[in-house]
Amino acid sequence: MTAPPVVDVQRPAPLPWLRARLDDAWLETRSARTLVFDVPGWPGGDAGQHVDVRLTAEDGYTAQRTYSTAAAPEPDRLVVTVQKVGAGEVSPHLVDVMQPGDECEVRGPVGGWFRWSPGLDGPVLLVAGGSGVVPLMAMVRAKVRAGVATPFHLVYSARTPDHVLFTNDLFALSHTTPGLRVDRLYTRGGLPGDVRPMGRLRVEDLPAPTATAVPPRVYVCGPTGFVESAARLLMERGHETEAIRTERFGPTGGS
């Protein structure tokens, strides 16, 4: 009996860590900040992907966390929006301490399932809970930059208006971008005159699938409990399970 042939399977090379220099930053809410990095060699990627961020202390101690990109991808430039976690090691530094000119390391982009690019067919439904809107906002911005007519509908659940990320951008884009609809709903306190009673996401908050040749692509992002509830409501509304793509994070930062 002869031995089976040895197959040389080449594993892909690990993604390299790149030096990232903070170019600009601004607060989105009292506890969330958008950071714009210059990253020579950054490949861009697709909207919806994420990046590893690593900080190194003077004594050599390192800490890293993963964050979604927040803008339409472009080479050598990276935008992330970070929600501060009180007991965290990385997010408090990024939100409260880091200043333009400071450096860190980044690696990515990572993620092949939860992403959108202008070449994809079919309408898009985005369902966000809390800071889960970040990768979905990157998709909206990618649509705007590409100038495509793809219909987009964002349903964004937040605790109160003060917890809404990208308030000004969402208002402006919803009034100037053809095919973009933005619905905001509040779980704990809304605005005077709101018709919808405050509360968690309900099945009637979600649109039914449209009668198009290509079914809607559905992206859901937020805390685990929100994502599980939203996926169930979407299926009750008639969306196919295989059309729903989800991304979730821990209990912090949700609605």
C-alpha positions in Angstrom: 0.0 0.0 0.0 1.4 3.4 -1.0 1.1 6.4 1.3 -1.3 9.1 0.2 0.3 12.1 -1.5 1.3 15.0 0.8 -0.7 18.1 -0.1 1.1 21.3 0.6 -1.7 23.7 1.8 -0.4 27.2 1.9 -2.1 29.3 4.6 -2.7 33.0 3.8 -0.1 35.3 5.3 -1.2 37.0 8.5 -2.3 40.6 8.1 0.4 43.0 9.0 0.2 45.7 11.7 0.4 49.1 10.2 1.3 52.4 11.9 -1.7 54.8 12.1 -1.5 58.5 12.9 -4.5 60.3 14.1 -5.3 63.1 11.7 -8.7 64.4 13.1 -11.3 63.5 15.6 -14.7 64.7 16.9 -17.4 63.7 19.4 -20.6 62.1 18.0 -22.2 61.9 21.5 -20.9 62.5 25.0 -19.3 59.0 25.0 -18.7 58.2 21.3 -16.0 59.7 19.1 -15.1 59.4 15.4 -11.3 59.1 14.7 -9.7 59.6 11.3 -6.3 58.0 10.8 -3.7 58.3 8.1 -2.5 54.8 7.5 0.1 54.3 4.8 -0.5 51.0 3.1 -4.1 50.6 4.3 -5.9 48.8 1.5 -9.4 50.2 1.9 -11.7 47.1 1.9 -15.5 47.1 1.8 -18.1 48.9 4.0 -19.1 46.7 6.9 -15.7 45.3 7.6 -13.8 45.9 10.8 -10.2 46.6 12.0 -8.1 45.6 15.0 -6.6 48.5 16.9 -3.6 48.0 19.1 -2.2 50.4 21.7 1.2 50.1 23.3 2.2 51.6 26.6 5.6 53.0 27.5 6.4 49.8 29.4 5.6 47.7 26.4 2.2 46.5 27.6 -0.2 46.1 24.7 -4.0 46.0 24.4 -6.1 45.6 21.3 -9.8 45.7 20.4 -11.8 45.4 17.2 -13.9 48.2 15.8 -16.0 48.6 12.7 -15.0 51.1 10.0 -17.3 54.1 9.8 -16.8 55.5 6.4 -16.7 54.5 2.8 -13.4 52.7 2.4 -10.4 54.4 0.8 -6.7 53.6 0.6 -4.3 55.0 3.2 -7.2 56.4 5.3 -9.2 54.8 8.0 -12.3 56.1 9.9 -13.6 54.4 13.0 -16.3 55.5 15.5 -15.7 54.2 19.1 -18.3 54.0 21.9 -16.5 54.3 25.2 -16.7 51.3 27.6 -16.2 52.4 31.1 -14.1 49.5 32.2 -12.3 49.1 28.9 -8.6 49.5 28.2 -8.7 50.8 24.6 -12.0 52.7 24.1 -11.4 55.2 27.0 -8.0 56.1 25.5 -9.4 56.5 22.0 -12.4 58.6 23.1 -10.9 60.7 25.9 -7.1 60.8 25.5 -5.8 60.4 22.0 -5.0 63.6 20.1 -4.1 64.4 16.5 -0.5 63.4 15.8 -0.7 60.4 18.3 -0.1 57.0 16.8 -1.3 53.4 17.3 -1.3 50.3 15.2 -4.1 48.8 13.0 -4.6 45.6 11.2 -7.2 44.7 8.6 -9.7 45.0 7.1 -11.3 41.9 8.6 -14.6 40.2 7.8 -16.0 38.7 4.6 -19.7 38.0 5.4 -21.0 41.3 6.8 -20.1 43.7 4.0 -21.6 45.7 1.1 -20.1 47.2 -2.0 -21.7 49.2 -4.8 -21.5 46.3 -7.2 -24.0 44.2 -5.3 -27.6 44.0 -6.7 -30.8 44.5 -4.9 -32.3 46.9 -2.3 -30.7 47.2 1.1 -32.4 47.2 4.5 -30.2 48.2 7.5 -31.3 47.6 11.1 -29.2 49.2 13.8 -29.2 49.1 17.6 -27.2 51.7 19.4 -23.6 51.9 18.2 -24.3 49.0 15.9 -25.1 51.8 13.4 -21.4 52.3 12.7 -20.8 49.7 10.0 -24.2 50.4 8.5 -23.3 54.1 8.2 -20.2 53.0 6.3 -22.5 51.2 3.9 -24.7 54.4 3.5 -21.6 56.5 2.9 -20.3 53.9 0.3 -23.6 54.2 -1.5 -23.4 58.0 -1.5 -19.8 58.1 -2.7 -20.4 55.7 -5.5 -23.6 57.6 -6.6 -25.5 54.4 -7.2 -29.3 54.3 -7.2 -29.6 51.3 -4.9 -32.5 51.8 -2.5 -31.4 52.0 1.1 -33.6 52.0 4.2 -32.0 52.4 7.6 -34.0 51.6 10.8 -32.1 52.9 13.7 -33.0 52.2 17.3 -31.4 54.3 20.1 -32.1 55.0 23.7 -32.8 58.7 23.3 -32.0 61.4 20.7 -28.8 62.2 22.7 -27.6 58.6 22.0 -27.9 58.9 18.2 -24.6 58.7 16.3 -24.0 60.7 13.1 -27.1 62.9 13.8 -26.1 65.7 11.4 -24.9 63.4 8.7 -28.0 61.2 8.8 -30.3 64.3 8.6 -28.4 65.8 5.7 -28.0 62.6 3.7 -31.7 61.5 4.2 -32.7 64.8 2.6 -30.2 64.9 -0.3 -29.6 61.3 -1.3 -32.0 59.7 -3.7 -33.2 56.3 -2.6 -32.1 56.7 1.1 -34.7 56.5 3.9 -33.8 56.9 7.5 -36.2 56.0 10.4 -35.1 56.6 13.9 -36.9 55.2 16.9 -36.3 55.6 20.6 -36.6 53.1 23.4 -36.4 55.3 26.5 -37.2 58.8 25.6 -38.1 60.5 22.3 -38.8 63.9 20.9 -41.9 66.0 21.5 -44.5 65.2 18.9 -43.2 61.7 18.1 -46.1 59.5 16.8 -44.4 56.2 17.7 -44.5 55.4 21.4 -41.1 54.8 22.8 -40.1 51.2 23.3 -38.0 48.4 21.8 -38.0 47.5 18.1 -41.4 46.1 17.0 -42.4 44.1 13.9 -44.4 47.1 12.5 -41.2 49.2 12.6 -39.7 47.1 9.9 -40.6 47.2 6.2 -41.9 44.1 4.5 -39.8 42.7 1.6 -40.3 44.5 -1.6 -41.5 42.7 -4.7 -38.3 43.0 -6.7 -36.4 40.6 -8.8 -33.6 40.5 -6.2 -34.8 40.3 -2.6 -33.5 42.9 -0.2 -30.1 42.4 1.4 -30.6 42.8 5.2 -27.9 43.8 7.6 -28.5 43.9 11.3 -25.9 45.1 13.9 -26.1 45.8 17.6 -26.0 44.1 21.0 -26.7 40.4 21.0 -30.2 40.7 22.4 -31.1 43.4 19.9 -29.8 41.4 17.0 -31.6 38.2 18.0 -34.9 40.0 18.4 -34.5 42.0 15.2 -33.7 38.8 13.2 -36.8 37.1 14.6 -39.0 40.2 13.8 -37.6 40.3 10.2 -38.6 36.7 9.6 -42.0 37.4 11.0 -42.2 40.3 8.5 -41.5 37.9 5.7 -37.7 38.3 5.1 -35.9 35.1 4.1 -33.4 33.8 6.6 -30.6 33.5 4.1 -31.0 37.2 3.2 -30.4 38.4 6.8 -26.8 39.1 7.8 -26.0 39.9 11.4 -23.1 41.3 13.4 -23.3 41.5 17.2 -21.2 42.7 20.1 -21.4 42.5 23.9 -23.9 44.1 26.3 -22.4 47.6 26.2 -23.4 50.3 23.9 -26.8 49.0 23.0 -30.3 50.4 22.9 
